[in-house]
Amino acid sequence: MIYIVSPVDAPVASMSKTIRATGKLHEWTEDKLLAAGPNKHVEGAAAPADVSAPVTERSNYCQIMSKRAEITGTLEDVEKYGRTSEMSYQLELRYSEMANDEELAIMGKPGGTRQTGDAGSSSTAREMASLISQLDAGVTVDATAFTTVAQLEDGILAAHLATYDLGGNPSYLITNPANAQYIANFAYAAGRSREIHNGSDDRKLVNVIDLMVNPYGELDVILDRHADDSMTLLDFNYLATPVLRPTTDWPLAKTGDSENRQILRESTYAVLNSEAHAAVLNIPTNLTVS
């Protein structure tokens, strides 16, 4: 047997719908209704003027992700522990790594900077914009100045309200494992009691919140190892992974006593409506409970 603890963790990419991309720049359109306002007219009045706004065009660049699986000629033919084909085993590992790479591009901060999109050139790779980079500024809350867990909870509520007012209905709260501890600490806010049911096991301690319920809806808490220092409130009806070239592999030219295969995928990420979600950004690492 071969024992691997390294995780394949791509909840956002896997929960988003897969659609077809048809070009290096994937484009889509979002629209909105005008805000409600007074609407009254006298008898016999002429039709009012059209005050509708044009639709908003959105786009994101398809990003090429690639890896290589290489083994010696001998290794494929000798007997091995835990696998029959070394190449098949190596391909399985590379495919899993690419799934993590895609999730990181969508949710993380590669190189310390969140991906914002790049058209690329002959010397620069095309880069997709991350999920958070595509959100409308009106549905984000900056947590930089927060010092307590209570302020973070208020920030999540404010972000949820912001998208709710615009028609958004997110049902998932995505957080990295470290920030998930803050969610567990929401139960210890001043004046709040907590009831724990242990059943017949008096030695069990439960300290987790899987579902947050507030006036604007319910949020299932999902951990994502590749999420950055933000928490995102997502509605997967308005999130998609447009794929130009699905993940595949092929043999490379033989140049010696080794076998080589290239693995490649070309895809992007589409926030189909920038106001359907929300985010709390720049969450500090030292929030206190009180």
C-alpha positions as CSV (number, residue, x, y, z in Angstrom):
1,M,0.0,0.0,0.0
2,I,1.0,3.6,-0.5
3,Y,-0.3,6.0,2.2
4,I,-0.8,9.7,1.2
5,V,-2.2,12.3,3.6
6,S,-1.8,15.2,1.2
7,P,-5.4,16.5,0.5
8,V,-7.1,17.1,-2.8
9,D,-9.2,20.1,-1.7
10,A,-11.2,21.9,-4.3
11,P,-14.7,22.6,-3.0
12,V,-15.5,25.8,-4.8
13,A,-14.3,24.5,-8.2
14,S,-16.1,21.2,-7.8
15,M,-19.4,22.8,-6.6
16,S,-19.5,25.3,-9.4
17,K,-21.2,24.3,-12.6
18,T,-19.1,23.4,-15.6
19,I,-19.8,25.2,-18.8
20,R,-18.1,25.4,-22.2
21,A,-15.7,28.2,-23.1
22,T,-15.3,29.0,-26.8
23,G,-12.3,31.4,-26.8
24,K,-9.3,32.5,-24.9
25,L,-11.4,35.3,-23.4
26,H,-14.7,33.9,-22.0
27,E,-17.5,36.5,-21.9
28,W,-20.9,36.6,-20.3
29,T,-23.5,39.2,-19.5
30,E,-25.2,40.3,-16.3
31,D,-28.1,42.7,-15.8
32,K,-30.2,44.2,-13.1
33,L,-33.6,45.7,-12.5
34,L,-33.9,49.4,-11.7
35,A,-34.4,50.2,-8.0
36,A,-38.0,50.5,-6.9
37,G,-39.4,54.1,-6.8
38,P,-42.6,56.1,-7.0
39,N,-44.6,55.1,-10.1
40,K,-47.8,57.2,-10.6
41,H,-49.2,58.9,-13.7
42,V,-52.2,61.1,-14.5
43,E,-54.9,59.9,-16.8
44,G,-54.1,60.2,-20.5
45,A,-50.4,60.9,-19.9
46,A,-47.9,59.9,-22.6
47,A,-45.7,56.9,-22.1
48,P,-42.7,57.6,-19.8
49,A,-39.2,57.8,-21.2
50,D,-37.1,54.7,-21.2
51,V,-34.6,54.9,-18.3
52,S,-33.2,51.4,-18.5
53,A,-29.5,50.9,-18.4
54,P,-27.4,48.8,-20.8
55,V,-26.4,45.3,-19.8
56,T,-23.0,44.8,-18.2
57,E,-20.4,42.7,-20.1
58,R,-18.1,40.5,-18.0
59,S,-15.2,38.4,-19.1
60,N,-12.3,36.3,-17.8
61,Y,-9.2,34.9,-19.4
62,C,-8.7,31.2,-19.8
63,Q,-5.6,30.0,-18.0
64,I,-3.4,27.1,-19.2
65,M,-2.4,24.7,-16.4
66,S,0.1,22.0,-17.2
67,K,2.2,19.3,-15.5
68,R,4.5,16.5,-16.6
69,A,4.6,12.9,-15.5
70,E,8.0,11.2,-16.1
71,I,9.3,7.8,-15.2
72,T,12.2,5.6,-16.1
73,G,11.7,2.7,-18.5
74,T,12.7,0.2,-15.9
75,L,10.3,1.5,-13.3
76,E,7.3,0.8,-15.4
77,D,8.2,-2.9,-15.9
78,V,9.5,-4.0,-12.5
79,E,7.2,-5.1,-9.7
80,K,6.2,-2.3,-7.4
81,Y,4.5,-1.9,-4.0
82,G,1.0,-0.4,-4.1
83,R,0.5,0.1,-7.8
84,T,0.6,-1.9,-11.0
85,S,1.5,0.9,-13.4
86,E,3.9,3.6,-12.3
87,M,2.8,6.0,-15.1
88,S,-0.9,5.6,-14.1
89,Y,0.0,6.3,-10.5
90,Q,2.0,9.4,-11.4
91,L,-0.8,10.7,-13.7
92,E,-3.2,10.3,-10.8
93,L,-1.0,12.4,-8.6
94,R,-0.5,15.1,-11.2
95,Y,-4.3,15.3,-11.9
96,S,-4.9,15.8,-8.2
97,E,-2.2,18.4,-8.0
98,M,-3.8,20.3,-10.9
99,A,-7.1,20.3,-9.1
100,N,-5.5,21.9,-6.2
101,D,-3.7,24.4,-8.5
102,E,-7.1,25.4,-10.0
103,E,-8.7,25.9,-6.6
104,L,-5.7,28.1,-5.6
105,A,-6.1,30.3,-8.6
106,I,-9.8,30.7,-7.9
107,M,-9.6,31.2,-4.1
108,G,-6.1,31.9,-3.0
109,K,-3.2,34.4,-3.2
110,P,-0.5,32.8,-5.4
111,G,2.8,34.5,-4.8
112,G,1.1,36.7,-2.1
113,T,-1.1,38.6,-4.6
114,R,-4.7,37.6,-5.5
115,Q,-5.0,36.8,-9.2
116,T,-6.6,39.8,-11.0
117,G,-6.4,38.5,-14.6
118,D,-3.9,39.0,-17.4
119,A,-4.3,38.8,-21.2
120,G,-0.8,37.3,-21.5
121,S,1.7,37.7,-24.3
122,S,4.4,35.7,-26.0
123,S,6.4,35.7,-22.8
124,T,3.6,36.0,-20.1
125,A,1.1,33.3,-19.4
126,R,-2.6,34.2,-19.5
127,E,-4.1,34.4,-16.0
128,M,-7.7,34.1,-14.8
129,A,-9.0,36.6,-12.3
130,S,-9.9,35.0,-8.9
131,L,-13.4,34.8,-7.6
132,I,-13.0,37.7,-5.1
133,S,-11.4,39.9,-7.8
134,Q,-14.7,39.6,-9.8
135,L,-17.0,40.7,-6.9
136,D,-18.7,44.1,-6.9
137,A,-17.2,46.4,-4.3
138,G,-20.6,47.0,-2.8
139,V,-20.9,43.4,-1.5
140,T,-17.5,43.3,0.3
141,V,-16.6,44.3,3.8
142,D,-13.0,45.1,4.8
143,A,-12.0,43.5,8.1
144,T,-8.5,45.0,8.4
145,A,-9.4,47.1,11.4
146,F,-11.3,44.3,13.2
147,T,-9.9,43.3,16.6
148,T,-12.6,41.0,18.0
149,V,-14.6,37.9,16.9
150,A,-17.8,39.9,17.5
151,Q,-16.8,42.5,14.9
152,L,-16.1,39.7,12.4
153,E,-19.6,38.2,13.0
154,D,-21.1,41.7,12.4
155,G,-19.0,42.0,9.3
156,I,-20.4,38.7,7.9
157,L,-23.9,40.0,8.7
158,A,-23.2,43.3,6.9
159,A,-21.8,41.5,3.9
160,H,-24.9,39.2,3.8
161,L,-27.2,42.2,4.1
162,A,-25.4,44.0,1.2
163,T,-26.0,41.1,-1.3
164,Y,-29.5,40.5,0.1
165,D,-30.5,44.1,-0.6
166,L,-29.4,43.6,-4.2
167,G,-31.2,40.3,-4.6
168,G,-28.4,37.9,-3.7
169,N,-29.2,34.7,-1.8
170,P,-25.9,32.9,-0.9
171,S,-26.2,29.7,1.0
172,Y,-22.5,28.8,1.6
173,L,-19.8,30.5,3.7
174,I,-16.3,29.5,2.5
175,T,-13.4,29.9,5.0
176,N,-9.9,28.7,5.4
177,P,-9.3,26.3,8.4
178,A,-7.6,29.0,10.5
179,N,-10.5,31.4,10.2
180,A,-13.0,28.6,10.9
181,Q,-11.9,28.9,14.5
182,Y,-13.4,32.3,14.7
183,I,-16.7,30.9,13.6
184,A,-16.6,28.4,16.4
185,N,-15.9,31.3,18.8
186,F,-19.1,33.1,17.7
187,A,-20.9,30.9,20.3
188,Y,-19.0,32.6,23.1
189,A,-20.1,36.2,22.4
190,A,-21.2,38.2,25.4
191,G,-24.8,37.3,26.5
192,R,-25.0,34.2,24.3
193,S,-25.5,30.8,25.7
194,R,-24.7,27.5,24.1
195,E,-26.3,24.1,24.5
196,I,-24.3,21.0,23.8
197,H,-25.9,17.6,23.5
198,N,-23.5,14.8,24.3
199,G,-25.9,11.9,24.4
200,S,-24.5,9.0,26.3
201,D,-20.9,10.1,25.9
202,D,-20.1,12.5,28.8
203,R,-16.5,12.9,27.6
204,K,-17.3,14.4,24.3
205,L,-16.6,18.1,23.6
206,V,-18.3,19.7,20.6
207,N,-16.9,23.1,19.4
208,V,-18.0,23.6,15.8
209,I,-20.7,25.6,13.9
210,D,-21.7,24.0,10.7
211,L,-24.7,26.3,9.9
212,M,-25.1,30.0,10.5
213,V,-28.6,31.3,10.5
214,N,-29.3,35.1,10.4
215,P,-32.2,37.3,9.2
216,Y,-31.0,37.1,5.6
217,G,-30.7,33.3,5.2
218,E,-28.8,30.2,6.1
219,L,-25.1,29.7,5.4
220,D,-23.5,26.2,5.4
221,V,-19.9,26.6,6.5
222,I,-17.4,24.9,4.1
223,L,-13.7,24.7,4.8
224,D,-11.3,25.3,1.9
225,R,-7.6,24.9,2.5
226,H,-6.8,27.1,-0.5
227,A,-9.0,30.1,0.6
228,D,-7.0,33.2,1.5
229,D,-7.6,35.4,4.5
230,S,-11.2,36.3,3.4
231,M,-14.6,34.6,4.0
232,T,-16.9,34.4,1.0
233,L,-20.6,34.0,0.9
234,L,-21.5,32.1,-2.3
235,D,-24.5,31.2,-4.3
236,F,-23.3,28.4,-6.7
237,N,-26.2,29.1,-9.1
238,Y,-24.2,32.1,-10.2
239,L,-20.7,30.5,-10.3
240,A,-19.2,28.5,-13.2
241,T,-16.0,27.0,-14.5
242,P,-15.9,27.6,-18.2
243,V,-13.6,24.9,-19.8
244,L,-11.9,25.5,-23.1
245,R,-9.8,22.3,-23.1
246,P,-10.7,19.6,-20.5
247,T,-7.9,18.0,-18.5
248,T,-6.2,15.5,-20.6
249,D,-2.7,13.9,-21.1
250,W,-0.7,12.6,-24.0
251,P,2.8,11.0,-24.6
252,L,5.8,13.2,-25.3
253,A,8.5,12.4,-27.8
254,K,10.9,9.7,-26.5
255,T,14.4,11.1,-26.1
256,G,15.9,8.4,-23.9
257,D,15.2,5.6,-21.5
258,S,12.2,7.3,-19.9
259,E,8.5,7.7,-20.5
260,N,6.9,11.2,-20.4
261,R,3.3,12.5,-20.6
262,Q,2.1,16.0,-20.5
263,I,-1.1,16.9,-18.6
264,L,-2.9,20.1,-19.6
265,R,-6.1,21.9,-18.8
266,E,-7.3,25.3,-20.1
267,S,-10.2,26.9,-18.2
268,T,-11.3,30.0,-16.3
269,Y,-13.7,31.0,-13.6
270,A,-16.9,33.0,-14.0
271,V,-18.7,34.9,-11.3
272,L,-21.9,35.1,-13.4
273,N,-23.3,37.9,-11.3
274,S,-21.0,40.1,-9.3
275,E,-23.7,41.1,-6.7
276,A,-25.0,37.5,-6.0
277,H,-22.3,36.8,-3.5
278,A,-20.4,38.7,-0.7
279,A,-17.1,38.6,1.0
280,V,-15.4,39.8,4.2
281,L,-11.8,40.7,3.2
282,N,-8.5,40.9,5.0
283,I,-9.4,39.1,8.2
284,P,-6.7,39.5,10.9
285,T,-5.0,36.5,12.5
286,N,-5.3,37.7,16.1
287,L,-8.9,38.4,16.8
288,T,-9.9,38.1,20.4
289,V,-13.2,36.6,21.7
290,S,-14.1,39.5,24.0
